[in-house]
Amino acid sequence: MLLARTGWHFRYESYLIAIAIFALAFAQFENFQKNRGVKQSTKRVQSISRTLGLCCISVLLIYRAAGAADDPVKSATGLYGQQYQIAHFVKKNFTDSAIMLNDAGAISFFNENVKIIDMVGLVTTPVLKARLSNQVTPSYLDQLARKENCKLLVLYESWLDCHGGAPKSWLKVGTWTNSHSQQGDDTVSFYALNAEQAAHLVKCLREYELPVFVKQKILL
């Protein structure tokens, strides 16, 4: 487990490492109880073996801990530069609207009245079913966006490419790029369903103030 990459930002392996530490401590105690009557020389060999084993584990733990200590700072900065900014951009310009996106966390937390079309499927069950049956295509995305009357589409282009690309009828209005975002992708793209939406989105993007480390590109 110490050498494996079992999750993103250590979120799944940390509790397993904690359990392993308690398990090793309990095993040591049990071993001590059982070895009370064992010869001193045998105890010494066993003690040296256990000590060496624990030293190896400790070195690996320190290595992982160093990475874990640095990671939250980078991921928090990346989250602030992308998802936090999207959430407040939506709150400022698209309250009470339907929004299609890849990451529902920050947007749903800061926007109570926004209808979220979550393309991961955690929030939107029909999308999850479509993903599980490999039915997410450009045609499916376009039909879903128009059915839900989406006023804004904020998606990772890399994710769209995995599903055949963005629908040809969509208008790509702009992008935000943070080269160290540690999110689903460093670049998030903004799309509109028609020219009227696109004009409004251009205006909103131009007026929104981003952190200096996030680069905006307006394409229309």
Biotite code that builds the C-alpha atoms (Angstrom):
import biotite.structure as struc

atoms = struc.array([
    struc.Atom([0.000, 0.000, 0.000], chain_id="A", res_id=1, res_name="MET", atom_name="CA", element="C"),
    struc.Atom([2.857, 2.400, 0.714], chain_id="A", res_id=2, res_name="LEU", atom_name="CA", element="C"),
    struc.Atom([4.114, 2.079, -2.855], chain_id="A", res_id=3, res_name="LEU", atom_name="CA", element="C"),
    struc.Atom([0.726, 1.951, -4.551], chain_id="A", res_id=4, res_name="ALA", atom_name="CA", element="C"),
    struc.Atom([-1.332, 4.796, -5.982], chain_id="A", res_id=5, res_name="ARG", atom_name="CA", element="C"),
    struc.Atom([-4.745, 3.672, -4.795], chain_id="A", res_id=6, res_name="THR", atom_name="CA", element="C"),
    struc.Atom([-6.528, 7.011, -4.943], chain_id="A", res_id=7, res_name="GLY", atom_name="CA", element="C"),
    struc.Atom([-6.478, 10.659, -5.856], chain_id="A", res_id=8, res_name="TRP", atom_name="CA", element="C"),
    struc.Atom([-4.861, 12.987, -3.279], chain_id="A", res_id=9, res_name="HIS", atom_name="CA", element="C"),
    struc.Atom([-4.275, 10.016, -0.908], chain_id="A", res_id=10, res_name="PHE", atom_name="CA", element="C"),
    struc.Atom([-7.979, 9.974, -0.072], chain_id="A", res_id=11, res_name="ARG", atom_name="CA", element="C"),
    struc.Atom([-8.384, 6.189, -0.133], chain_id="A", res_id=12, res_name="TYR", atom_name="CA", element="C"),
    struc.Atom([-5.063, 4.906, 1.136], chain_id="A", res_id=13, res_name="GLU", atom_name="CA", element="C"),
    struc.Atom([-4.667, 7.082, 4.238], chain_id="A", res_id=14, res_name="SER", atom_name="CA", element="C"),
    struc.Atom([-7.204, 5.201, 6.352], chain_id="A", res_id=15, res_name="TYR", atom_name="CA", element="C"),
    struc.Atom([-5.702, 1.856, 5.309], chain_id="A", res_id=16, res_name="LEU", atom_name="CA", element="C"),
    struc.Atom([-2.251, 2.983, 6.455], chain_id="A", res_id=17, res_name="ILE", atom_name="CA", element="C"),
    struc.Atom([-3.718, 4.073, 9.823], chain_id="A", res_id=18, res_name="ALA", atom_name="CA", element="C"),
    struc.Atom([-5.394, 0.681, 10.235], chain_id="A", res_id=19, res_name="ILE", atom_name="CA", element="C"),
    struc.Atom([-2.124, -1.059, 9.306], chain_id="A", res_id=20, res_name="ALA", atom_name="CA", element="C"),
    struc.Atom([-0.237, 0.856, 12.028], chain_id="A", res_id=21, res_name="ILE", atom_name="CA", element="C"),
    struc.Atom([-2.717, -0.269, 14.690], chain_id="A", res_id=22, res_name="PHE", atom_name="CA", element="C"),
    struc.Atom([-2.636, -3.820, 13.334], chain_id="A", res_id=23, res_name="ALA", atom_name="CA", element="C"),
    struc.Atom([1.178, -3.932, 13.527], chain_id="A", res_id=24, res_name="LEU", atom_name="CA", element="C"),
    struc.Atom([1.136, -2.559, 17.075], chain_id="A", res_id=25, res_name="ALA", atom_name="CA", element="C"),
    struc.Atom([-1.397, -5.198, 18.131], chain_id="A", res_id=26, res_name="PHE", atom_name="CA", element="C"),
    struc.Atom([0.640, -7.938, 16.435], chain_id="A", res_id=27, res_name="ALA", atom_name="CA", element="C"),
    struc.Atom([3.753, -6.776, 18.284], chain_id="A", res_id=28, res_name="GLN", atom_name="CA", element="C"),
    struc.Atom([1.941, -6.933, 21.610], chain_id="A", res_id=29, res_name="PHE", atom_name="CA", element="C"),
    struc.Atom([0.604, -10.431, 20.900], chain_id="A", res_id=30, res_name="GLU", atom_name="CA", element="C"),
    struc.Atom([4.052, -11.565, 19.821], chain_id="A", res_id=31, res_name="ASN", atom_name="CA", element="C"),
    struc.Atom([5.552, -10.211, 23.024], chain_id="A", res_id=32, res_name="PHE", atom_name="CA", element="C"),
    struc.Atom([3.017, -12.154, 25.094], chain_id="A", res_id=33, res_name="GLN", atom_name="CA", element="C"),
    struc.Atom([3.707, -15.410, 23.249], chain_id="A", res_id=34, res_name="LYS", atom_name="CA", element="C"),
    struc.Atom([7.499, -15.111, 23.462], chain_id="A", res_id=35, res_name="ASN", atom_name="CA", element="C"),
    struc.Atom([7.819, -14.755, 27.231], chain_id="A", res_id=36, res_name="ARG", atom_name="CA", element="C"),
    struc.Atom([9.253, -18.236, 27.579], chain_id="A", res_id=37, res_name="GLY", atom_name="CA", element="C"),
    struc.Atom([11.491, -18.141, 24.504], chain_id="A", res_id=38, res_name="VAL", atom_name="CA", element="C"),
    struc.Atom([15.312, -18.174, 24.835], chain_id="A", res_id=39, res_name="LYS", atom_name="CA", element="C"),
    struc.Atom([17.065, -14.803, 25.037], chain_id="A", res_id=40, res_name="GLN", atom_name="CA", element="C"),
    struc.Atom([19.119, -15.412, 21.860], chain_id="A", res_id=41, res_name="SER", atom_name="CA", element="C"),
    struc.Atom([15.989, -16.222, 19.871], chain_id="A", res_id=42, res_name="THR", atom_name="CA", element="C"),
    struc.Atom([14.276, -13.125, 21.215], chain_id="A", res_id=43, res_name="LYS", atom_name="CA", element="C"),
    struc.Atom([17.244, -11.007, 20.106], chain_id="A", res_id=44, res_name="ARG", atom_name="CA", element="C"),
    struc.Atom([17.087, -12.322, 16.540], chain_id="A", res_id=45, res_name="VAL", atom_name="CA", element="C"),
    struc.Atom([13.344, -11.766, 16.403], chain_id="A", res_id=46, res_name="GLN", atom_name="CA", element="C"),
    struc.Atom([13.730, -8.266, 17.829], chain_id="A", res_id=47, res_name="SER", atom_name="CA", element="C"),
    struc.Atom([16.375, -7.312, 15.236], chain_id="A", res_id=48, res_name="ILE", atom_name="CA", element="C"),
    struc.Atom([14.201, -8.662, 12.403], chain_id="A", res_id=49, res_name="SER", atom_name="CA", element="C"),
    struc.Atom([11.151, -6.739, 13.580], chain_id="A", res_id=50, res_name="ARG", atom_name="CA", element="C"),
    struc.Atom([13.178, -3.562, 14.070], chain_id="A", res_id=51, res_name="THR", atom_name="CA", element="C"),
    struc.Atom([14.598, -3.758, 10.536], chain_id="A", res_id=52, res_name="LEU", atom_name="CA", element="C"),
    struc.Atom([11.147, -4.386, 9.119], chain_id="A", res_id=53, res_name="GLY", atom_name="CA", element="C"),
    struc.Atom([9.662, -1.431, 10.992], chain_id="A", res_id=54, res_name="LEU", atom_name="CA", element="C"),
    struc.Atom([12.552, 0.803, 9.867], chain_id="A", res_id=55, res_name="CYS", atom_name="CA", element="C"),
    struc.Atom([11.861, -0.052, 6.216], chain_id="A", res_id=56, res_name="CYS", atom_name="CA", element="C"),
    struc.Atom([8.169, 0.659, 6.652], chain_id="A", res_id=57, res_name="ILE", atom_name="CA", element="C"),
    struc.Atom([8.949, 3.919, 8.473], chain_id="A", res_id=58, res_name="SER", atom_name="CA", element="C"),
    struc.Atom([11.170, 5.145, 5.626], chain_id="A", res_id=59, res_name="VAL", atom_name="CA", element="C"),
    struc.Atom([8.395, 4.484, 3.116], chain_id="A", res_id=60, res_name="LEU", atom_name="CA", element="C"),
    struc.Atom([5.842, 6.160, 5.387], chain_id="A", res_id=61, res_name="LEU", atom_name="CA", element="C"),
    struc.Atom([8.005, 9.274, 5.703], chain_id="A", res_id=62, res_name="ILE", atom_name="CA", element="C"),
    struc.Atom([8.382, 9.400, 1.917], chain_id="A", res_id=63, res_name="TYR", atom_name="CA", element="C"),
    struc.Atom([4.621, 9.179, 1.427], chain_id="A", res_id=64, res_name="ARG", atom_name="CA", element="C"),
    struc.Atom([3.957, 11.653, 4.250], chain_id="A", res_id=65, res_name="ALA", atom_name="CA", element="C"),
    struc.Atom([6.225, 14.218, 2.587], chain_id="A", res_id=66, res_name="ALA", atom_name="CA", element="C"),
    struc.Atom([4.190, 13.969, -0.606], chain_id="A", res_id=67, res_name="GLY", atom_name="CA", element="C"),
    struc.Atom([0.919, 14.065, 1.319], chain_id="A", res_id=68, res_name="ALA", atom_name="CA", element="C"),
    struc.Atom([1.992, 17.214, 3.185], chain_id="A", res_id=69, res_name="ALA", atom_name="CA", element="C"),
    struc.Atom([2.774, 19.069, -0.046], chain_id="A", res_id=70, res_name="ASP", atom_name="CA", element="C"),
    struc.Atom([-0.222, 17.847, -2.035], chain_id="A", res_id=71, res_name="ASP", atom_name="CA", element="C"),
    struc.Atom([-3.060, 19.634, -0.146], chain_id="A", res_id=72, res_name="PRO", atom_name="CA", element="C"),
    struc.Atom([-1.500, 23.052, -0.774], chain_id="A", res_id=73, res_name="VAL", atom_name="CA", element="C"),
    struc.Atom([-1.261, 22.451, -4.521], chain_id="A", res_id=74, res_name="LYS", atom_name="CA", element="C"),
    struc.Atom([-4.696, 20.860, -4.800], chain_id="A", res_id=75, res_name="SER", atom_name="CA", element="C"),
    struc.Atom([-6.337, 23.623, -2.738], chain_id="A", res_id=76, res_name="ALA", atom_name="CA", element="C"),
    struc.Atom([-4.769, 26.270, -4.985], chain_id="A", res_id=77, res_name="THR", atom_name="CA", element="C"),
    struc.Atom([-5.910, 24.341, -8.065], chain_id="A", res_id=78, res_name="GLY", atom_name="CA", element="C"),
    struc.Atom([-9.426, 23.985, -6.674], chain_id="A", res_id=79, res_name="LEU", atom_name="CA", element="C"),
    struc.Atom([-9.573, 27.707, -5.934], chain_id="A", res_id=80, res_name="TYR", atom_name="CA", element="C"),
    struc.Atom([-8.314, 28.570, -9.421], chain_id="A", res_id=81, res_name="GLY", atom_name="CA", element="C"),
    struc.Atom([-10.836, 26.390, -11.235], chain_id="A", res_id=82, res_name="GLN", atom_name="CA", element="C"),
    struc.Atom([-13.890, 24.967, -9.459], chain_id="A", res_id=83, res_name="GLN", atom_name="CA", element="C"),
    struc.Atom([-14.243, 27.806, -6.933], chain_id="A", res_id=84, res_name="TYR", atom_name="CA", element="C"),
    struc.Atom([-14.042, 30.367, -9.745], chain_id="A", res_id=85, res_name="GLN", atom_name="CA", element="C"),
    struc.Atom([-16.604, 28.491, -11.850], chain_id="A", res_id=86, res_name="ILE", atom_name="CA", element="C"),
    struc.Atom([-18.949, 28.339, -8.856], chain_id="A", res_id=87, res_name="ALA", atom_name="CA", element="C"),
    struc.Atom([-18.782, 32.096, -8.296], chain_id="A", res_id=88, res_name="HIS", atom_name="CA", element="C"),
    struc.Atom([-18.966, 32.843, -12.014], chain_id="A", res_id=89, res_name="PHE", atom_name="CA", element="C"),
    struc.Atom([-22.208, 30.838, -12.121], chain_id="A", res_id=90, res_name="VAL", atom_name="CA", element="C"),
    struc.Atom([-23.502, 32.525, -8.954], chain_id="A", res_id=91, res_name="LYS", atom_name="CA", element="C"),
    struc.Atom([-22.857, 35.961, -10.431], chain_id="A", res_id=92, res_name="LYS", atom_name="CA", element="C"),
    struc.Atom([-24.252, 35.339, -13.920], chain_id="A", res_id=93, res_name="ASN", atom_name="CA", element="C"),
    struc.Atom([-26.400, 32.198, -14.121], chain_id="A", res_id=94, res_name="PHE", atom_name="CA", element="C"),
    struc.Atom([-28.518, 31.969, -10.953], chain_id="A", res_id=95, res_name="THR", atom_name="CA", element="C"),
    struc.Atom([-31.663, 29.828, -11.382], chain_id="A", res_id=96, res_name="ASP", atom_name="CA", element="C"),
    struc.Atom([-30.296, 28.364, -14.638], chain_id="A", res_id=97, res_name="SER", atom_name="CA", element="C"),
    struc.Atom([-29.561, 24.824, -15.778], chain_id="A", res_id=98, res_name="ALA", atom_name="CA", element="C"),
    struc.Atom([-25.820, 24.180, -16.083], chain_id="A", res_id=99, res_name="ILE", atom_name="CA", element="C"),
    struc.Atom([-24.085, 21.179, -17.660], chain_id="A", res_id=100, res_name="MET", atom_name="CA", element="C"),
    struc.Atom([-20.693, 20.368, -16.155], chain_id="A", res_id=101, res_name="LEU", atom_name="CA", element="C"),
    struc.Atom([-18.168, 17.672, -15.186], chain_id="A", res_id=102, res_name="ASN", atom_name="CA", element="C"),
    struc.Atom([-17.647, 18.507, -11.501], chain_id="A", res_id=103, res_name="ASP", atom_name="CA", element="C"),
    struc.Atom([-20.689, 19.289, -9.358], chain_id="A", res_id=104, res_name="ALA", atom_name="CA", element="C"),
    struc.Atom([-18.991, 19.791, -5.975], chain_id="A", res_id=105, res_name="GLY", atom_name="CA", element="C"),
    struc.Atom([-18.179, 23.498, -5.610], chain_id="A", res_id=106, res_name="ALA", atom_name="CA", element="C"),
    struc.Atom([-20.927, 24.647, -7.970], chain_id="A", res_id=107, res_name="ILE", atom_name="CA", element="C"),
    struc.Atom([-23.660, 22.874, -5.980], chain_id="A", res_id=108, res_name="SER", atom_name="CA", element="C"),
    struc.Atom([-22.185, 24.048, -2.650], chain_id="A", res_id=109, res_name="PHE", atom_name="CA", element="C"),
    struc.Atom([-22.219, 27.742, -3.579], chain_id="A", res_id=110, res_name="PHE", atom_name="CA", element="C"),
    struc.Atom([-25.370, 27.746, -5.746], chain_id="A", res_id=111, res_name="ASN", atom_name="CA", element="C"),
    struc.Atom([-28.568, 26.460, -4.170], chain_id="A", res_id=112, res_name="GLU", atom_name="CA", element="C"),
    struc.Atom([-30.889, 27.427, -7.028], chain_id="A", res_id=113, res_name="ASN", atom_name="CA", element="C"),
    struc.Atom([-28.867, 26.168, -9.981], chain_id="A", res_id=114, res_name="VAL", atom_name="CA", element="C"),
    struc.Atom([-30.038, 23.028, -11.743], chain_id="A", res_id=115, res_name="LYS", atom_name="CA", element="C"),
    struc.Atom([-26.985, 20.839, -12.274], chain_id="A", res_id=116, res_name="ILE", atom_name="CA", element="C"),
    struc.Atom([-26.658, 18.410, -15.165], chain_id="A", res_id=117, res_name="ILE", atom_name="CA", element="C"),
    struc.Atom([-23.720, 16.375, -13.889], chain_id="A", res_id=118, res_name="ASP", atom_name="CA", element="C"),
    struc.Atom([-21.942, 14.541, -16.695], chain_id="A", res_id=119, res_name="MET", atom_name="CA", element="C"),
    struc.Atom([-20.136, 12.252, -14.244], chain_id="A", res_id=120, res_name="VAL", atom_name="CA", element="C"),
    struc.Atom([-23.529, 10.980, -13.135], chain_id="A", res_id=121, res_name="GLY", atom_name="CA", element="C"),
    struc.Atom([-23.213, 11.422, -9.364], chain_id="A", res_id=122, res_name="LEU", atom_name="CA", element="C"),
    struc.Atom([-26.049, 13.970, -9.324], chain_id="A", res_id=123, res_name="VAL", atom_name="CA", element="C"),
    struc.Atom([-27.891, 13.168, -12.557], chain_id="A", res_id=124, res_name="THR", atom_name="CA", element="C"),
    struc.Atom([-29.009, 9.524, -12.567], chain_id="A", res_id=125, res_name="THR", atom_name="CA", element="C"),
    struc.Atom([-30.003, 9.327, -16.274], chain_id="A", res_id=126, res_name="PRO", atom_name="CA", element="C"),
    struc.Atom([-26.472, 10.404, -17.190], chain_id="A", res_id=127, res_name="VAL", atom_name="CA", element="C"),
    struc.Atom([-25.004, 7.655, -15.009], chain_id="A", res_id=128, res_name="LEU", atom_name="CA", element="C"),
    struc.Atom([-27.189, 5.074, -16.747], chain_id="A", res_id=129, res_name="LYS", atom_name="CA", element="C"),
    struc.Atom([-26.156, 6.425, -20.150], chain_id="A", res_id=130, res_name="ALA", atom_name="CA", element="C"),
    struc.Atom([-22.480, 6.251, -19.199], chain_id="A", res_id=131, res_name="ARG", atom_name="CA", element="C"),
    struc.Atom([-22.775, 2.680, -17.925], chain_id="A", res_id=132, res_name="LEU", atom_name="CA", element="C"),
    struc.Atom([-24.399, 1.625, -21.210], chain_id="A", res_id=133, res_name="SER", atom_name="CA", element="C"),
    struc.Atom([-21.883, 3.610, -23.343], chain_id="A", res_id=134, res_name="ASN", atom_name="CA", element="C"),
    struc.Atom([-24.623, 5.832, -24.770], chain_id="A", res_id=135, res_name="GLN", atom_name="CA", element="C"),
    struc.Atom([-22.930, 9.197, -24.140], chain_id="A", res_id=136, res_name="VAL", atom_name="CA", element="C"),
    struc.Atom([-22.331, 10.573, -27.635], chain_id="A", res_id=137, res_name="THR", atom_name="CA", element="C"),
    struc.Atom([-22.291, 14.097, -29.127], chain_id="A", res_id=138, res_name="PRO", atom_name="CA", element="C"),
    struc.Atom([-25.904, 13.583, -30.161], chain_id="A", res_id=139, res_name="SER", atom_name="CA", element="C"),
    struc.Atom([-26.882, 12.487, -26.636], chain_id="A", res_id=140, res_name="TYR", atom_name="CA", element="C"),
    struc.Atom([-25.119, 15.511, -25.105], chain_id="A", res_id=141, res_name="LEU", atom_name="CA", element="C"),
    struc.Atom([-26.832, 17.949, -27.455], chain_id="A", res_id=142, res_name="ASP", atom_name="CA", element="C"),
    struc.Atom([-30.285, 16.450, -26.914], chain_id="A", res_id=143, res_name="GLN", atom_name="CA", element="C"),
    struc.Atom([-29.826, 16.437, -23.133], chain_id="A", res_id=144, res_name="LEU", atom_name="CA", element="C"),
    struc.Atom([-28.571, 20.043, -23.022], chain_id="A", res_id=145, res_name="ALA", atom_name="CA", element="C"),
    struc.Atom([-31.508, 21.301, -25.100], chain_id="A", res_id=146, res_name="ARG", atom_name="CA", element="C"),
    struc.Atom([-34.053, 19.190, -23.236], chain_id="A", res_id=147, res_name="LYS", atom_name="CA", element="C"),
    struc.Atom([-32.865, 20.634, -19.907], chain_id="A", res_id=148, res_name="GLU", atom_name="CA", element="C"),
    struc.Atom([-32.681, 24.139, -21.426], chain_id="A", res_id=149, res_name="ASN", atom_name="CA", element="C"),
    struc.Atom([-29.061, 24.586, -20.324], chain_id="A", res_id=150, res_name="CYS", atom_name="CA", element="C"),
    struc.Atom([-27.897, 28.196, -20.295], chain_id="A", res_id=151, res_name="LYS", atom_name="CA", element="C"),
    struc.Atom([-24.237, 27.288, -19.794], chain_id="A", res_id=152, res_name="LEU", atom_name="CA", element="C"),
    struc.Atom([-22.027, 24.274, -20.490], chain_id="A", res_id=153, res_name="LEU", atom_name="CA", element="C"),
    struc.Atom([-18.740, 24.085, -18.605], chain_id="A", res_id=154, res_name="VAL", atom_name="CA", element="C"),
    struc.Atom([-16.873, 20.939, -19.586], chain_id="A", res_id=155, res_name="LEU", atom_name="CA", element="C"),
    struc.Atom([-13.403, 19.471, -19.960], chain_id="A", res_id=156, res_name="TYR", atom_name="CA", element="C"),
    struc.Atom([-12.615, 19.145, -23.656], chain_id="A", res_id=157, res_name="GLU", atom_name="CA", element="C"),
    struc.Atom([-10.520, 16.067, -22.863], chain_id="A", res_id=158, res_name="SER", atom_name="CA", element="C"),
    struc.Atom([-13.663, 14.457, -21.399], chain_id="A", res_id=159, res_name="TRP", atom_name="CA", element="C"),
    struc.Atom([-15.686, 15.430, -24.472], chain_id="A", res_id=160, res_name="LEU", atom_name="CA", element="C"),
    struc.Atom([-13.018, 13.889, -26.720], chain_id="A", res_id=161, res_name="ASP", atom_name="CA", element="C"),
    struc.Atom([-13.511, 10.570, -24.932], chain_id="A", res_id=162, res_name="CYS", atom_name="CA", element="C"),
    struc.Atom([-17.163, 10.667, -26.025], chain_id="A", res_id=163, res_name="HIS", atom_name="CA", element="C"),
    struc.Atom([-16.739, 11.720, -29.633], chain_id="A", res_id=164, res_name="GLY", atom_name="CA", element="C"),
    struc.Atom([-16.093, 15.427, -29.064], chain_id="A", res_id=165, res_name="GLY", atom_name="CA", element="C"),
    struc.Atom([-18.414, 18.370, -28.516], chain_id="A", res_id=166, res_name="ALA", atom_name="CA", element="C"),
    struc.Atom([-21.600, 18.486, -30.614], chain_id="A", res_id=167, res_name="PRO", atom_name="CA", element="C"),
    struc.Atom([-21.040, 20.473, -33.802], chain_id="A", res_id=168, res_name="LYS", atom_name="CA", element="C"),
    struc.Atom([-23.965, 22.758, -33.031], chain_id="A", res_id=169, res_name="SER", atom_name="CA", element="C"),
    struc.Atom([-22.390, 23.968, -29.783], chain_id="A", res_id=170, res_name="TRP", atom_name="CA", element="C"),
    struc.Atom([-20.453, 27.240, -29.767], chain_id="A", res_id=171, res_name="LEU", atom_name="CA", element="C"),
    struc.Atom([-17.161, 27.153, -27.902], chain_id="A", res_id=172, res_name="LYS", atom_name="CA", element="C"),
    struc.Atom([-16.928, 30.599, -26.316], chain_id="A", res_id=173, res_name="VAL", atom_name="CA", element="C"),
    struc.Atom([-13.829, 30.490, -24.142], chain_id="A", res_id=174, res_name="GLY", atom_name="CA", element="C"),
    struc.Atom([-11.463, 28.618, -21.860], chain_id="A", res_id=175, res_name="THR", atom_name="CA", element="C"),
    struc.Atom([-9.830, 28.980, -18.460], chain_id="A", res_id=176, res_name="TRP", atom_name="CA", element="C"),
    struc.Atom([-6.425, 27.374, -17.999], chain_id="A", res_id=177, res_name="THR", atom_name="CA", element="C"),
    struc.Atom([-4.453, 26.777, -14.823], chain_id="A", res_id=178, res_name="ASN", atom_name="CA", element="C"),
    struc.Atom([-1.389, 24.685, -15.612], chain_id="A", res_id=179, res_name="SER", atom_name="CA", element="C"),
    struc.Atom([-1.223, 23.239, -12.068], chain_id="A", res_id=180, res_name="HIS", atom_name="CA", element="C"),
    struc.Atom([-4.914, 22.785, -11.306], chain_id="A", res_id=181, res_name="SER", atom_name="CA", element="C"),
    struc.Atom([-4.768, 19.106, -10.165], chain_id="A", res_id=182, res_name="GLN", atom_name="CA", element="C"),
    struc.Atom([-8.435, 18.901, -11.197], chain_id="A", res_id=183, res_name="GLN", atom_name="CA", element="C"),
    struc.Atom([-9.965, 16.753, -13.931], chain_id="A", res_id=184, res_name="GLY", atom_name="CA", element="C"),
    struc.Atom([-8.078, 18.831, -16.502], chain_id="A", res_id=185, res_name="ASP", atom_name="CA", element="C"),
    struc.Atom([-5.994, 21.992, -16.435], chain_id="A", res_id=186, res_name="ASP", atom_name="CA", element="C"),
    struc.Atom([-8.302, 23.622, -18.991], chain_id="A", res_id=187, res_name="THR", atom_name="CA", element="C"),
    struc.Atom([-12.058, 23.986, -18.701], chain_id="A", res_id=188, res_name="VAL", atom_name="CA", element="C"),
    struc.Atom([-14.121, 25.078, -21.732], chain_id="A", res_id=189, res_name="SER", atom_name="CA", element="C"),
    struc.Atom([-17.273, 27.207, -21.854], chain_id="A", res_id=190, res_name="PHE", atom_name="CA", element="C"),
    struc.Atom([-19.921, 26.394, -24.467], chain_id="A", res_id=191, res_name="TYR", atom_name="CA", element="C"),
    struc.Atom([-23.231, 27.942, -25.540], chain_id="A", res_id=192, res_name="ALA", atom_name="CA", element="C"),
    struc.Atom([-26.152, 26.366, -27.411], chain_id="A", res_id=193, res_name="LEU", atom_name="CA", element="C"),
    struc.Atom([-26.900, 29.368, -29.633], chain_id="A", res_id=194, res_name="ASN", atom_name="CA", element="C"),
    struc.Atom([-25.650, 32.807, -30.666], chain_id="A", res_id=195, res_name="ALA", atom_name="CA", element="C"),
    struc.Atom([-27.729, 34.649, -28.059], chain_id="A", res_id=196, res_name="GLU", atom_name="CA", element="C"),
    struc.Atom([-26.300, 32.552, -25.225], chain_id="A", res_id=197, res_name="GLN", atom_name="CA", element="C"),
    struc.Atom([-22.810, 32.942, -26.688], chain_id="A", res_id=198, res_name="ALA", atom_name="CA", element="C"),
    struc.Atom([-23.050, 36.763, -26.753], chain_id="A", res_id=199, res_name="ALA", atom_name="CA", element="C"),
    struc.Atom([-24.176, 36.828, -23.118], chain_id="A", res_id=200, res_name="HIS", atom_name="CA", element="C"),
    struc.Atom([-21.415, 34.402, -22.125], chain_id="A", res_id=201, res_name="LEU", atom_name="CA", element="C"),
    struc.Atom([-18.714, 36.484, -23.839], chain_id="A", res_id=202, res_name="VAL", atom_name="CA", element="C"),
    struc.Atom([-19.877, 39.543, -21.902], chain_id="A", res_id=203, res_name="LYS", atom_name="CA", element="C"),
    struc.Atom([-19.884, 37.626, -18.611], chain_id="A", res_id=204, res_name="CYS", atom_name="CA", element="C"),
    struc.Atom([-16.422, 36.164, -19.192], chain_id="A", res_id=205, res_name="LEU", atom_name="CA", element="C"),
    struc.Atom([-14.950, 39.560, -20.051], chain_id="A", res_id=206, res_name="ARG", atom_name="CA", element="C"),
    struc.Atom([-16.376, 41.101, -16.880], chain_id="A", res_id=207, res_name="GLU", atom_name="CA", element="C"),
    struc.Atom([-15.365, 38.344, -14.482], chain_id="A", res_id=208, res_name="TYR", atom_name="CA", element="C"),
    struc.Atom([-12.088, 38.889, -12.607], chain_id="A", res_id=209, res_name="GLU", atom_name="CA", element="C"),
    struc.Atom([-9.903, 35.776, -12.375], chain_id="A", res_id=210, res_name="LEU", atom_name="CA", element="C"),
    struc.Atom([-6.815, 35.106, -10.232], chain_id="A", res_id=211, res_name="PRO", atom_name="CA", element="C"),
    struc.Atom([-3.601, 36.100, -12.034], chain_id="A", res_id=212, res_name="VAL", atom_name="CA", element="C"),
    struc.Atom([-2.479, 32.490, -12.404], chain_id="A", res_id=213, res_name="PHE", atom_name="CA", element="C"),
    struc.Atom([-5.583, 31.514, -14.386], chain_id="A", res_id=214, res_name="VAL", atom_name="CA", element="C"),
    struc.Atom([-5.393, 32.342, -18.095], chain_id="A", res_id=215, res_name="LYS", atom_name="CA", element="C"),
    struc.Atom([-8.601, 33.169, -19.943], chain_id="A", res_id=216, res_name="GLN", atom_name="CA", element="C"),
    struc.Atom([-9.036, 32.860, -23.683], chain_id="A", res_id=217, res_name="LYS", atom_name="CA", element="C"),
    struc.Atom([-12.169, 34.143, -25.395], chain_id="A", res_id=218, res_name="ILE", atom_name="CA", element="C"),
    struc.Atom([-12.754, 32.511, -28.767], chain_id="A", res_id=219, res_name="LEU", atom_name="CA", element="C"),
    struc.Atom([-15.702, 34.485, -30.163], chain_id="A", res_id=220, res_name="LEU", atom_name="CA", element="C"),
])
